[in-house]
Amino acid sequence: MIDFTPKRWEDTKRNYAAWWDGTLDRPLISLTLEGRDPGRPEPKAPVLTQAMVHDLSIPAEAVIDRIDYELSKYYYLGDAFPLLDMDAFGPGITAAFIGAEIDNHTGLVWFRPKQIKPIQDLHFEYDPDNIWLMRILDINRAGTERWQGQVLICMPDLGGVLDILSTFRPDENLLLDLYDHPDEVKRLTWEIYELWHRFYTELAVSVKPSNPGYSDWSHIYSVVPFYTLQSDFAYMISPDMFDEFIKPELEASCRRLPHSMYHLDGIGQLPHLDSLLTIKELDAVQWVPGDGKPKQGEWPHVYQKIYKAGKKMQIWEGFENLDSVINAIGSGKGIWHGNTYTSMSAAEIGKVKESLSKYGIES
């Protein structure tokens, strides 16, 4: 049985609402601790992962039963809550919804075009019978029936609009299209934008009315629609091109979603930060320095800029990292911090609970 009561959900909704509206005077801290006895035998169905997501022979009910077992292993400390993360379907599943193939032979999901067409010949349409959309909707249905609101069913990673387009114009093709066919890039951007929001709405409706709110791969909770927007493609282009080809869609999506965050992934995205921070409706920024780079807490100038712009932020990597960011901006307000612990001694658990208390959180 999952260890999360209706009272915990009431507290979660209240604290996250205060965080979003700026009235919570502490950071949100989401910690999950593995080690709880699930209270029942391990199911036969495998865990839903990118390596086995292609196996559609496993009934959705069996998928959910195994996820329920896994969630029953955790203690949810601080501002954590049980959720179904749909990351098994890969980063940018919208590409598969509109015709790309899933390739997971390496154990990770990648998306490939069935055929590389000239950009002028590309057109994207809604397919109500798409096998991957149907699979996720079926899992959503089974989870909604099983949990009745105890577990939040997250949005899958829908992907960034230009990232989705780059699936169909791979390698250097889309970069060259910015120069050779800018109007076609913009046409397809808005085609994908409309489909993206149609999928978002359909997936959200599929878990109503019992789903307790909204989240995605970021694990941040919102009682109203929320999503972590991104454009990894932006890493490769100039600020002027970002403003021409990417920012208009981001602005439109931020206006359309009540809450939004941008996934600022890698140092190549930093030149776009000033422009991003001028998007009034953008609520938060998730800064990810990248492999081999200093930890998040070692970029005080980035967090100071985000904080001064009135945006919230998401960080990980231990309490020392959280303290570094708090020291840099002079406040814990507007910070979401999270971590998952897989194995800890009683003494280590005690230290974690002491840390939560330091930030004003009863564990």
N, C-alpha and C positions, 0 to 999 in steps of 0.2 A: 504494500500500500504506500502511495506517495505521501510524504510527510509535509503537507501544506493545507492549512485549514481555511475556511471562508473568512475567518477573522484576519488571517495573514493577507488574504487578497484585499480586504478593506484597507489595511495599513499600507499595502503596496500602492494601491490606487491613490490614496491620499498623499503619500510621500512623493510619488512621481509627478502628480499634478502640481504639487508645490514646487518641485524642481523645475518643471517646464515653465511655470509662470513667474519664477524668480523669487519665491517667498521662502524657499527652504534654505536655512542658514548653514547647512552642512553639505558635504558631498554625498551623493548616492554611492553606496559601496555594496556591490553584489558579489558574494562569495559562496561557492558551492563546495562542499566537502564530501568526498566519497568515503564510504566505510560503513554505511548503515545496512542493517540486515533487511533485504527486500521482503522477507516473510513468506516467500513461496519459491518453488523450484524454478530453475532457469528454463525459459521457453526454448523450443527447438528452432524456431525461426531465427535467422541471423540478424545482427544489428544492421540497420539501414545505413549503408555507406556508399561512397562513390564507386567502390570496387564492385558492388553487387546491385547497384540501382537499376541495371538493365534487366534484372530477373523479375519479370512481371508475373511469373507464375505464383509468387508468394501472395496470398490474399492480403488485402489492406488491413483486415482485422488482425491477422497474425503479425504484420509489421507493427501495428499499434501496440499489441500485447507485449512484444519484445521491448519497445520503447518505454512502455509503462514499467516494465521490470527494471530497466536501466535507470529510469528516473527515481525509482523507489530506493536506489542505493545511496541517494544523496541527502545530506542535510543542507537546508537552504538558509544561509546566514545573512544577516543584515538586510539588504534590499533585493536579495536574490529571490527568484520564483521559478517554478518548474515550467519548462517550455519544450516544444518540439521544434528543433532547428532543422530546417529543410536543406541544409548545405550539401546533403548527399546528392542533390540534383545538379550540383556544379555551379560555378560562377557565371551567371548570364543565361539562365535557362530560357529566357525569352527567345534567344536565337533558335532553340529547338522548337519552341511554340510556333515559330514562323518558317520552319522548313529545314533547319540545319540538322545534321546527324550528331548523335552523342557517341563519342569515342572514349571508352574507359578501359582500354586494354592494358594500360599502365597502372591501373588502380585509382587513377584520378580522372575526373570528367573534363573532356575538352569538346569543343564544338567545331564541326567541319562542314563546309558547304557541300551539298551534293554535286554542285557544278559551279565553277567560277564564271560568272557571266559579266559582260560589260555593264558598267554601272547604269547606263541608260536603259538596260533591259531588266533591271531589278524592280520588282514591285512586291509589296508585302500585304497580305490579307489575313483576316481572322479565320481560323479553321476550328470550328467547334468540336471536331472529332480528332484533334491532334492527340496522339497517343500519350505524350508526356503531360499535357494539360489534364487529360482524363485521369491519368495515374495520380497526380497530385490532388485533384479534386476528390478522388476516391479515398485517398489516405486522409484528407481533411474530413470527409464524411465519417469515416470509421473513428477518427480521433474525437470528433465532436460527440458522437454517440457514446463513446467509452468514458470520456472524462467529464462531460457536462459542465465545463468551465473551470475545472480544477487545474488544468494544464493549458497554457497559452500556445496555440498553434501559430507558428511564425510564418511570415511570407517567405517563399523561396528567394534565392538570390536572383532577382530579375535581370540584373546587369545594368550598365550604363548604356545610353542610346548609341553613342559612337563606338563603344566597345562591341555592341551587338552588330552594328553595321560592319565593323572590321572583320567579323566572322565570315561575312559573305564577300568581302574585298580584302583577303588576307595579305600577309607579307607587306610589301611597300605600296600595294595598290591603292589603299585608301589615302595614304599620305600624298601620293601623286594626284589623286582625285581632287584634293583640296585646291590644287593649282589648275588642273586641266578641266575639271567638271564641278566647280563650286556650287552651281545651282542644283545639280543632281544630288550632291551631298546634302544640301539643305532640304530638298524635297523628301529624300528618304529619312532624314532626321525626324521630320514631322510625321511621316507615316509611322515610323517606329514609336514615336512619342505617343500617338493616339492609341496604338495597339498596347503599348506598355501599360497605360492607365486603364485600358479596358481589362487586361489581365489582372491588374491589381484589384480592381473593383470586383471582378468575378470571383477571385480567390478570397477576398474579404467576405463577400456575401455567403460563400460556401461554408463558413464556420460560424455564421450567425444562427441564432441569437446568443448562444451560450459562451462563445469565446470571450474571455475577459478583457480583451483589448487588442493592441497591435504591437508587433515587434518584428525583427528580422535577424540577420546574422550578427548584428551588433549586440543583441540581447538587451537593448534599452526598451523600456515599456512606455506605452502611451495609451490612454483611454480613447483617443481619437486617432484617425489614420496618420501613420508615420512611416518614413522610409529613409534609409541611408543611400543617398544618391552618389554616383561616382562617374568618373571618366578616366580610366587608366590610360586611354589613348592620349589624353592631354599631356602625359609625360613627354611626348615626342614633338610637341608643337610649341610655337612661340606664344607669348601673351596676346599679341594681336590676333592670331588665329584662334586662340581660346575664346576671346571675346566675340569673334565673328561666328564660329561654328559650334561652340559648346555652351557658352554662357546663356544665350537666349532660351535654349531648351531647359537648362537648369533653373532659370528664373521662372519659367512657366510651370515647371513641376513643383517648385517651392510654393508658388501661389496656389497650386491645386491641392497640395497636401497640407493639412493643418500643422504638422510638425515634420521637420526634415533635418538631416545631417549630411555633410559631405565627407566622403572618404578620400582624404588627402594622402595619397600613397606614394611615398618616395620623394627624394630631394628634387627630382625633376618636376614635381608639382608645385614646389614652393614659389616659383615665379608667378603662379596664378593666384596666390593666396590673397593679395591685396584686392584683386578683382572680385574674388569670391566673397570677401567680407563686405562688399558693397551691396550684396543681394539682401535686401531688407528682410524678406520672408525666410531666409535660411537661419535655422535656429542654432546649429552646432557644427563643429568641425572635429573630425577624427583624424589626428595626425599620426601616420605610420612611417617612421624614418626609413625602414627597409633593412634587409639583411646586411649584417656587417657594419651597420651605422650605430652611433651612440644611442642609448636608450631614450625613451620619450622624455624622461625627466631631465635630460642633458641638452634640451633645446629651449631654454627659458625665453629667448626672444620670440620664438614661434607662439608660445602660449600667452606671452604678454600681449602680442598683437591680436590674438584671437579674443582675449579677455577684454581688451580695450575697445574692441568692436562690438562688445555686448553679446558675443556668442558663447554658447556652452561648449564643453569639450569632453572627450572620452579618452581614458588612459587605462593601461594595465601594468603588469610587470612589478608587482610587489608594493608594499606600503612605503618603502624608501622612495620609490618613483613618485607616488602620490604626494609625499611630503615635499619633494623637490619642486613639483609643479605648484603646490600651495605656496611655498616660499617665494617662487618666482612671481606669482600674480598677487600675493598678499591676501588670498581668500580661498576657502574651499567651496564657495558657492558656484553652482553651475558645472561642477565636475562629476562625471560618472566614472567610477573605478571598479574593475572587476578582476576576479581570478578564480581558478578552479584548482583545488588541491586533491590529489588522488590517494595519497597515503601520508598520514601524520601520526606522530605519537601523541599521547595525552598532554605532554608538556607543550608540544607545538600547537596543539589545538587551543590550549590555554592562552598562549601568546597571541594567537589570532583573535580570540575573544577580547583580550585586553586591548588590542589595537582598535577593534570596533568601538569599544567603550571610549577610547581616546577621542574618537570623532563624534561622540554623542549618540552612538547606536547601541541599543540593548540587544545582545545576542540571545 
